[in-house]
C-alpha cells in the first residue's frame, strides 16, 4: 500500500472548484424565486382590480389605483426598482352582442435581474391579464 503523506490541501482545492458553481446555483434560485413571486403579485393585482371593477362598478382610474396600491410594498426587485412603471396598468371594457359587459385588466412589470447579468440576463417583462364578465 502506498500512503500519501501530503494530501492536506486536496479538500480545499475541491472546495475552490465547486464553490463558484454552488454560488451560481444559490443566487439563481433566489433570483428566479423572486421572479415567480413578482409574477404572482401582478396576477393577484390584476384579479383584485377586475373584481373591484365588476363588483363596485368603479371607473378606470379607481381600478388603476387599486392595482397600484396592491402592488406597492409587495413587488421585490433586488436592484431597488420595486414600483410599477407609468402606464403599467391598462383597463378596458366592452359589450358583446348579448349585452354582457366584459372588463379586462392588464398589468405589466419589468423585472431586472441583479445577478443574472453574469449569464447575460438583464431584464424580463412580466405581464398578467384578468378578464371578468359583469353579470
VMD Tcl script that draws the C-alpha trace (Angstrom):
set ca {
  {0.00 0.00 0.00}
  {1.10 3.46 -0.86}
  {0.26 6.19 1.60}
  {0.33 9.80 0.51}
  {1.82 11.91 3.20}
  {0.95 15.37 1.97}
  {-2.77 15.40 0.97}
  {-3.99 18.11 3.33}
  {-4.86 20.67 0.61}
  {-6.97 18.37 -1.57}
  {-10.25 19.25 0.14}
  {-9.51 22.98 -0.15}
  {-8.82 22.68 -3.88}
  {-12.03 20.67 -4.46}
  {-13.99 23.24 -2.47}
  {-12.47 26.09 -4.50}
  {-13.51 24.35 -7.72}
  {-17.10 23.65 -6.57}
  {-17.75 26.97 -4.79}
  {-18.48 29.12 -7.89}
  {-20.98 26.55 -9.16}
  {-22.72 26.39 -5.79}
  {-22.89 30.20 -5.52}
  {-24.29 30.43 -9.05}
  {-26.99 27.89 -8.21}
  {-27.85 29.63 -4.94}
  {-28.24 33.08 -6.47}
  {-30.07 31.61 -9.46}
  {-32.62 30.04 -7.12}
  {-33.06 33.34 -5.29}
  {-33.47 35.37 -8.50}
  {-35.97 33.02 -10.11}
  {-37.87 32.65 -6.84}
  {-38.28 36.43 -6.77}
  {-39.26 36.42 -10.44}
  {-42.08 33.93 -9.84}
  {-43.15 35.76 -6.68}
  {-43.46 39.04 -8.63}
  {-45.46 37.24 -11.33}
  {-47.93 36.10 -8.66}
  {-48.16 39.61 -7.19}
  {-49.09 41.21 -10.51}
  {-51.51 38.35 -11.28}
  {-53.27 38.89 -7.95}
  {-53.25 42.66 -8.51}
  {-54.99 42.27 -11.86}
  {-57.58 39.99 -10.23}
  {-58.21 42.48 -7.45}
  {-58.62 45.31 -9.94}
  {-61.01 43.32 -12.12}
  {-63.03 42.20 -9.12}
  {-63.30 45.75 -7.83}
  {-64.37 46.92 -11.26}
  {-67.07 44.26 -11.57}
  {-68.43 44.32 -8.01}
  {-68.32 48.03 -7.29}
  {-68.58 49.15 -10.93}
  {-65.76 51.65 -10.41}
  {-64.19 53.77 -13.12}
  {-60.86 53.02 -14.77}
  {-58.86 55.47 -12.65}
  {-60.08 53.79 -9.46}
  {-59.20 50.34 -10.79}
  {-55.70 51.53 -11.70}
  {-55.30 52.98 -8.20}
  {-56.45 49.68 -6.63}
  {-53.89 47.73 -8.67}
  {-51.08 50.16 -7.85}
  {-51.97 50.08 -4.15}
  {-51.95 46.28 -4.20}
  {-48.51 46.19 -5.81}
  {-46.92 48.88 -3.64}
  {-44.80 47.30 -0.97}
  {-45.21 43.78 -2.39}
  {-43.03 43.80 -5.51}
  {-39.44 42.78 -4.82}
  {-36.61 43.66 -7.17}
  {-33.03 43.37 -5.94}
  {-31.87 46.44 -7.85}
  {-34.31 48.68 -5.92}
  {-36.93 49.31 -8.64}
  {-39.95 48.00 -6.73}
  {-42.76 50.10 -8.18}
  {-44.89 49.74 -11.27}
  {-43.89 51.96 -14.17}
  {-46.17 54.64 -15.57}
  {-48.88 53.18 -17.81}
  {-48.20 49.67 -16.45}
  {-51.91 49.09 -15.81}
  {-54.48 49.14 -18.61}
  {-58.22 48.74 -18.16}
  {-60.64 48.13 -20.99}
  {-64.27 47.14 -21.18}
  {-66.57 46.03 -23.94}
  {-70.12 44.92 -24.56}
  {-70.80 41.79 -26.53}
  {-73.82 41.13 -28.72}
  {-75.73 39.63 -25.79}
  {-75.30 42.78 -23.71}
  {-72.77 41.22 -21.33}
  {-70.08 43.65 -20.22}
  {-66.53 42.31 -20.15}
  {-63.81 44.01 -18.12}
  {-60.14 43.39 -18.87}
  {-57.34 44.46 -16.51}
  {-53.72 44.07 -17.66}
  {-50.62 44.67 -15.56}
  {-47.06 44.90 -16.95}
  {-43.85 44.89 -14.92}
  {-40.18 44.72 -15.90}
  {-38.15 42.54 -13.54}
  {-34.46 43.49 -13.61}
  {-32.03 40.73 -12.70}
  {-29.27 41.63 -10.28}
  {-27.07 38.55 -10.58}
  {-28.47 37.37 -13.92}
  {-26.18 39.79 -15.74}
  {-23.38 37.29 -15.18}
  {-25.15 34.88 -17.54}
  {-26.47 37.53 -19.92}
  {-29.93 38.09 -18.41}
  {-30.72 41.77 -17.92}
  {-34.48 42.07 -17.51}
  {-37.64 40.21 -18.35}
  {-41.10 41.65 -18.90}
  {-43.81 40.14 -16.75}
  {-47.46 40.56 -17.59}
  {-50.79 39.43 -16.18}
  {-54.28 39.81 -17.57}
  {-57.64 39.16 -15.97}
  {-60.91 39.10 -17.90}
  {-64.22 39.13 -15.97}
  {-67.83 39.27 -17.05}
  {-70.30 41.61 -15.43}
  {-73.50 39.64 -14.89}
}
mol new
graphics top color blue
foreach p $ca { graphics top sphere $p radius 0.5 }
foreach p [lrange $ca 0 end-1] q [lrange $ca 1 end] { graphics top cylinder $p $q radius 0.2 }
display resetview
